[in-house]
Amino acid sequence: MSEEFESKFVGDKISRVKFTDASIEATTFLSGTYDAHSNSVDFWSINSQEDEDGEAMSVIDNLSKIPHRGDVTGLDYNKGLAAASSSKGHVSLYKMDKLAADSRLNSLHCWESLHIFKSGNASPCTDLAIEDNIATCGEDGTIHILDTTKPAPIRSLVDCDSTSLTSILWVTQQCVAVVNTCGQLKVFDIRQNEARPIQTFVLSGEINALNCLEKHPSQHHLVATGSYNGMLGIYDLRQDKVPVTVLEGHQGSSITDIKFHPRSPDSLFSSAADGSVWQWNGGRRSMRPGGDIDGPSAWFLADAAKHRIEVIELSSATPQASIMSNFEVNSLDVSNNTLVCGTDNGAICIFNNLIV
């Protein structure tokens, strides 16, 4: 069994991480850097080796590195394709052949100058999401839909928000959800001619920016958001206006990323600017092969949830993770019993042997 915690010092701040392997033993992932002299998108493998005492340990190896113009602000992967968004306003597409002998990441295409302010200056593309197509959002309040086989966007919702959009995901093949710096969650139908949301949700109370957005792996009407003041919001898109559950976390520190466990979605993981990583447990139900789960989701039980949710502070419960203290954890991803984190201390950190 591997050590509970492993780290790899890479020297640059890690803005995004994304697993590319959903097998029982996840072995490959992507990372992106920011605030570096030369930013990059990197392809990594996790291999198990024995140390001098014969104990199993995880070794993190770099398989491929591709230079990236600007900070990597978003990173996603689907079916052999990866995409990265840039603070310079463009989106890069990559192809990966993990069966090849060298398992390299190769550049395919770049959509230049996607996000532009009205002044004509480049707007950061703040996030993206890949399913059949790629959805992007930016500080310019615009959403673009990209077909991986076409050189220009196939749909653009220009100025669909007057504030900066911070995160995006596909709710269905026709609808995307975004969050903004005014604490709003909005859903857009990309088939409509007008750039107006079909739903708008507001986190009640004082206005705080929403930084990140995640959907339940089997119940896609259920989404979670993380806010600037450490609030975790759970929304049912079949309802209107407000989240069904709001939970306080990370001692009020800004939540930077959230992920449902793909096979045990009653477990959710979050990272924060204070260097903390939390595991929120609402139950111990696993997803069936068909995608169904017995009983109602713990995240729907608004009143009871505050008493039922168990929180494990992974970063403080794991002594070796002290290297993360006081350094912002910018991104995380989870696959089976492994959690990978990207931090501001120039290291990629991995939690092994998770209990979900």
C-alpha positions as CSV (number, residue, x, y, z in Angstrom):
1,M,0.0,0.0,0.0
2,S,1.4,3.4,-1.0
3,E,2.1,6.2,1.6
4,E,-0.9,8.3,2.5
5,F,0.8,11.4,1.1
6,E,3.3,12.0,-1.7
7,S,4.6,15.2,-3.3
8,K,6.6,16.2,-6.3
9,F,8.4,19.6,-6.3
10,V,8.2,21.1,-9.8
11,G,9.3,24.6,-9.1
12,D,6.3,26.4,-10.6
13,K,2.9,27.3,-9.1
14,I,0.3,24.8,-10.2
15,S,-3.0,26.4,-11.3
16,R,-4.9,23.3,-12.5
17,V,-4.8,19.5,-12.3
18,K,-6.9,16.9,-14.1
19,F,-6.9,13.1,-14.1
20,T,-6.9,11.4,-17.5
21,D,-7.4,7.9,-16.1
22,A,-10.6,6.7,-14.5
23,S,-9.4,3.1,-13.9
24,I,-9.3,1.5,-10.5
25,E,-5.7,2.6,-10.1
26,A,-5.6,6.1,-11.6
27,T,-2.1,6.5,-13.0
28,T,-2.0,9.6,-15.3
29,F,-3.0,13.3,-14.9
30,L,-2.4,16.7,-16.4
31,S,-1.3,19.9,-14.8
32,G,-1.0,23.5,-15.8
33,T,1.2,26.3,-14.3
34,Y,0.8,30.1,-13.8
35,D,2.9,33.1,-12.8
36,A,5.9,31.4,-14.3
37,H,8.6,32.8,-16.7
38,S,7.5,30.0,-19.1
39,N,4.2,28.3,-18.3
40,S,3.4,24.8,-19.5
41,V,0.9,22.0,-19.7
42,D,2.4,18.8,-18.3
43,F,1.4,15.1,-18.6
44,W,2.3,13.0,-15.5
45,S,2.3,9.4,-14.5
46,I,2.0,7.9,-11.0
47,N,3.9,4.7,-10.6
48,S,4.3,2.4,-7.6
49,Q,7.9,1.5,-6.5
50,E,9.5,0.1,-3.4
51,D,11.7,2.2,-1.1
52,E,14.8,1.1,0.7
53,D,12.7,-0.6,3.4
54,G,10.6,-2.5,0.8
55,E,7.6,-0.3,1.4
56,A,5.4,0.8,-1.5
57,M,5.7,4.4,-2.6
58,S,4.3,6.5,-5.4
59,V,6.7,8.0,-7.9
60,I,5.5,11.0,-10.0
61,D,7.1,11.1,-13.4
62,N,6.8,13.8,-16.1
63,L,5.9,12.2,-19.5
64,S,5.5,15.3,-21.6
65,K,5.7,19.1,-21.3
66,I,4.3,21.7,-23.7
67,P,4.9,25.4,-23.4
68,H,1.8,27.5,-22.8
69,R,1.3,31.2,-23.5
70,G,-0.1,32.9,-20.5
71,D,-1.3,31.4,-17.2
72,V,-3.2,28.1,-17.5
73,T,-6.6,29.1,-16.1
74,G,-8.6,26.0,-17.0
75,L,-7.8,22.4,-17.9
76,D,-10.1,19.6,-18.9
77,Y,-9.9,16.1,-20.6
78,N,-12.3,13.9,-22.4
79,K,-11.8,10.8,-24.6
80,G,-8.2,11.4,-25.5
81,L,-8.4,15.2,-26.0
82,A,-7.3,17.8,-23.5
83,A,-7.9,21.5,-23.6
84,A,-6.3,24.4,-21.7
85,S,-7.5,28.0,-21.4
86,S,-5.2,31.0,-21.1
87,S,-5.0,34.3,-19.3
88,K,-4.2,35.7,-22.7
89,G,-7.7,34.8,-24.0
90,H,-7.0,31.8,-26.1
91,V,-7.7,28.0,-25.8
92,S,-5.3,25.2,-26.8
93,L,-6.3,21.7,-27.8
94,Y,-4.1,18.7,-27.3
95,K,-4.2,15.0,-28.2
96,M,-3.0,12.2,-26.1
97,D,-2.2,8.6,-27.0
98,K,-1.5,6.8,-23.7
99,L,-1.0,3.6,-25.6
100,A,2.0,4.9,-27.5
101,A,5.4,4.0,-26.2
102,D,6.3,7.6,-25.3
103,S,2.8,8.6,-24.1
104,R,3.3,12.2,-25.3
105,L,0.9,15.1,-25.3
106,N,0.7,16.7,-28.8
107,S,-0.7,20.1,-29.8
108,L,-3.6,20.0,-32.2
109,H,-5.0,23.5,-32.5
110,C,-5.3,26.9,-30.8
111,W,-8.3,29.2,-30.9
112,E,-6.6,32.7,-30.8
113,S,-8.2,35.8,-29.3
114,L,-11.4,34.1,-28.2
115,H,-12.1,36.4,-25.3
116,I,-11.6,40.2,-25.9
117,F,-12.8,43.2,-23.8
118,K,-14.7,46.0,-25.5
119,S,-11.5,48.0,-25.4
120,G,-9.9,45.5,-27.8
121,N,-7.5,44.1,-25.1
122,A,-7.3,40.4,-24.5
123,S,-9.6,39.1,-21.8
124,P,-8.5,36.1,-19.7
125,C,-10.4,33.0,-20.6
126,T,-11.1,31.9,-17.0
127,D,-12.4,28.3,-17.5
128,L,-13.5,25.6,-19.9
129,A,-15.3,22.3,-20.0
130,I,-15.1,19.5,-22.6
131,E,-17.9,17.0,-23.5
132,D,-19.0,16.6,-27.1
133,N,-17.9,20.3,-27.6
134,I,-15.8,22.7,-25.6
135,A,-17.5,25.5,-23.6
136,T,-15.4,28.5,-22.5
137,C,-16.0,31.5,-20.3
138,G,-14.1,34.7,-19.6
139,E,-13.7,37.9,-17.7
140,D,-15.4,39.6,-20.7
141,G,-18.7,38.0,-19.7
142,T,-18.8,35.9,-22.9
143,I,-19.4,32.2,-23.5
144,H,-18.0,30.4,-26.6
145,I,-18.8,27.0,-27.8
146,L,-16.1,25.2,-29.8
147,D,-16.2,22.2,-32.1
148,T,-12.9,20.4,-31.9
149,T,-12.9,20.0,-35.7
150,K,-13.6,23.6,-36.6
151,P,-11.3,26.7,-36.5
152,A,-13.9,29.2,-35.2
153,P,-16.6,29.1,-32.4
154,I,-19.8,27.5,-33.5
155,R,-21.8,29.6,-31.0
156,S,-21.0,32.7,-29.0
157,L,-23.0,34.3,-26.2
158,V,-21.4,37.7,-26.3
159,D,-21.7,39.9,-23.2
160,C,-24.1,37.5,-21.6
161,D,-23.0,38.7,-18.2
162,S,-22.0,42.2,-17.1
163,T,-19.5,40.7,-14.6
164,S,-16.6,38.3,-14.9
165,L,-17.5,34.7,-15.4
166,T,-15.3,32.4,-13.3
167,S,-16.2,28.8,-14.0
168,I,-18.3,26.8,-16.5
169,L,-19.7,23.3,-17.0
170,W,-22.0,21.4,-19.3
171,V,-25.3,20.6,-17.6
172,T,-26.8,18.8,-20.7
173,Q,-25.7,18.7,-24.4
174,Q,-27.7,21.9,-24.9
175,C,-27.2,23.8,-21.7
176,V,-24.2,25.2,-19.8
177,A,-24.0,26.6,-16.3
178,V,-21.6,29.4,-15.2
179,V,-20.9,31.3,-12.0
180,N,-19.7,34.9,-11.7
181,T,-18.1,37.4,-9.3
182,C,-21.5,38.6,-8.1
183,G,-22.4,35.3,-6.5
184,Q,-24.7,34.2,-9.2
185,L,-25.2,30.8,-10.9
186,K,-26.7,31.0,-14.4
187,V,-27.8,28.4,-16.9
188,F,-27.8,29.2,-20.6
189,D,-29.5,27.2,-23.4
190,I,-27.0,27.5,-26.3
191,R,-29.7,26.9,-28.9
192,Q,-31.4,30.2,-28.1
193,N,-30.8,33.2,-30.2
194,E,-30.6,35.6,-27.2
195,A,-27.7,35.6,-24.8
196,R,-30.0,35.5,-21.8
197,P,-30.0,32.9,-19.0
198,I,-32.9,30.5,-18.7
199,Q,-32.3,30.2,-14.9
200,T,-30.5,32.4,-12.4
201,F,-29.6,31.4,-8.8
202,V,-28.3,33.7,-6.1
203,L,-26.4,32.7,-3.0
204,S,-28.4,34.6,-0.3
205,G,-26.8,37.1,2.0
206,E,-23.8,39.3,1.4
207,I,-22.5,39.3,-2.2
208,N,-19.5,37.1,-2.6
209,A,-17.8,35.8,-5.8
210,L,-18.3,32.2,-6.8
211,N,-15.0,30.7,-7.8
212,C,-15.8,27.2,-8.9
213,L,-18.5,24.9,-10.1
214,E,-19.1,21.2,-10.2
215,K,-21.9,18.9,-11.1
216,H,-23.0,15.6,-9.5
217,P,-21.7,12.7,-11.7
218,S,-25.0,11.0,-12.0
219,Q,-27.7,13.6,-11.0
220,H,-26.8,16.4,-13.3
221,H,-29.5,18.7,-12.0
222,L,-27.4,18.8,-8.8
223,V,-24.5,21.2,-8.8
224,A,-22.1,22.6,-6.2
225,T,-20.3,26.0,-6.0
226,G,-17.5,27.3,-3.9
227,S,-17.4,30.9,-2.8
228,Y,-14.8,33.6,-2.0
229,N,-15.9,33.5,1.7
230,G,-15.7,29.7,2.2
231,M,-19.3,28.8,1.5
232,L,-20.2,25.6,-0.2
233,G,-23.5,25.9,-2.1
234,I,-25.6,22.9,-3.3
235,Y,-28.2,23.8,-6.0
236,D,-31.0,21.7,-7.5
237,L,-31.5,23.1,-11.0
238,R,-35.1,21.8,-11.0
239,Q,-35.9,24.5,-8.4
240,D,-35.6,28.2,-8.6
241,K,-33.6,31.1,-7.2
242,V,-31.5,29.8,-4.3
243,P,-29.4,26.9,-3.3
244,V,-31.0,24.0,-1.4
245,T,-28.1,23.7,1.0
246,V,-25.4,26.1,2.1
247,L,-22.5,24.9,4.3
248,E,-19.7,26.9,5.8
249,G,-16.2,25.6,5.3
250,H,-12.4,26.2,5.4
251,Q,-12.8,28.8,8.3
252,G,-14.0,31.3,5.8
253,S,-11.1,31.0,3.4
254,S,-11.8,31.3,-0.3
255,I,-12.7,27.9,-1.9
256,T,-10.6,27.5,-5.0
257,D,-11.9,24.1,-6.3
258,I,-14.5,21.4,-5.6
259,K,-15.0,17.9,-7.0
260,F,-17.6,15.2,-6.3
261,H,-16.1,11.7,-6.1
262,P,-17.0,10.2,-9.5
263,R,-18.1,6.8,-8.1
264,S,-19.1,7.8,-4.6
265,P,-20.7,11.2,-5.0
266,D,-21.8,11.5,-1.4
267,S,-18.2,12.4,-0.9
268,L,-17.1,15.9,-2.1
269,F,-13.6,17.4,-2.0
270,S,-12.7,21.1,-1.7
271,S,-9.5,23.1,-1.6
272,A,-8.9,26.6,-0.3
273,A,-6.6,29.6,-0.4
274,D,-5.4,28.9,3.2
275,G,-3.8,25.6,2.0
276,S,-6.5,23.3,3.4
277,V,-8.1,20.3,1.6
278,W,-11.4,19.0,3.0
279,Q,-13.4,15.8,2.3
280,W,-17.1,16.3,2.9
281,N,-19.0,13.0,3.5
282,G,-22.7,12.8,3.3
283,G,-23.0,9.0,3.3
284,R,-21.4,5.8,2.1
285,R,-23.5,5.0,-1.0
286,S,-21.7,4.1,-4.2
287,M,-22.9,4.5,-7.7
288,R,-24.3,1.4,-9.4
289,P,-23.0,0.5,-12.9
290,G,-26.1,2.0,-14.4
291,G,-25.5,5.3,-12.6
292,D,-28.3,4.9,-10.0
293,I,-27.9,5.5,-6.3
294,D,-30.3,4.1,-3.6
295,G,-32.3,6.7,-1.8
296,P,-32.3,10.5,-1.9
297,S,-29.0,12.3,-2.1
298,A,-27.6,13.6,1.2
299,W,-26.9,16.9,-0.5
300,F,-30.7,17.5,-1.0
301,L,-31.6,17.2,2.6
302,A,-31.1,20.9,3.4
303,D,-32.0,20.9,7.1
304,A,-30.6,17.5,8.0
305,A,-27.5,17.9,5.9
306,K,-25.8,20.3,8.4
307,H,-26.0,17.5,11.0
308,R,-25.3,14.6,8.7
309,I,-22.3,15.9,6.8
310,E,-18.9,14.7,8.2
311,V,-15.9,16.7,7.3
312,I,-12.3,15.4,7.3
313,E,-9.5,18.0,7.0
314,L,-7.1,15.9,4.9
315,S,-4.4,18.5,5.0
316,S,-4.2,18.6,8.8
317,A,-5.0,14.9,9.4
318,T,-2.0,13.9,7.2
319,P,1.2,15.0,8.9
320,Q,3.3,14.9,5.7
321,A,0.8,17.4,4.1
322,S,2.2,20.2,6.4
323,I,4.2,21.3,3.3
324,M,0.9,22.7,2.0
325,S,0.3,24.9,5.0
326,N,-0.3,28.6,4.2
327,F,0.2,28.0,0.5
328,E,-2.9,28.3,-1.7
329,V,-4.2,25.0,-3.1
330,N,-5.5,26.1,-6.5
331,S,-6.9,22.9,-7.9
332,L,-7.7,19.3,-7.1
333,D,-9.1,16.2,-8.8
334,V,-10.1,12.8,-7.5
335,S,-10.2,9.3,-9.0
336,N,-11.0,6.2,-7.0
337,N,-8.8,6.4,-3.8
338,T,-6.4,9.1,-5.1
339,L,-6.6,12.9,-4.8
340,V,-4.1,15.1,-6.7
341,C,-3.7,18.8,-5.8
342,G,-1.9,21.7,-7.4
343,T,-0.4,24.3,-5.0
344,D,1.4,27.6,-4.8
345,N,4.4,26.1,-3.1
346,G,5.7,24.7,-6.4
347,A,4.6,21.1,-5.7
348,I,2.1,18.6,-6.9
349,C,0.6,16.8,-3.9
350,I,-1.1,13.4,-3.8
351,F,-3.3,11.9,-1.1
352,N,-3.5,8.1,-1.4
353,N,-5.8,5.5,0.2
354,L,-8.8,7.7,0.5
355,I,-11.8,6.2,2.2
356,V,-15.0,7.1,0.3
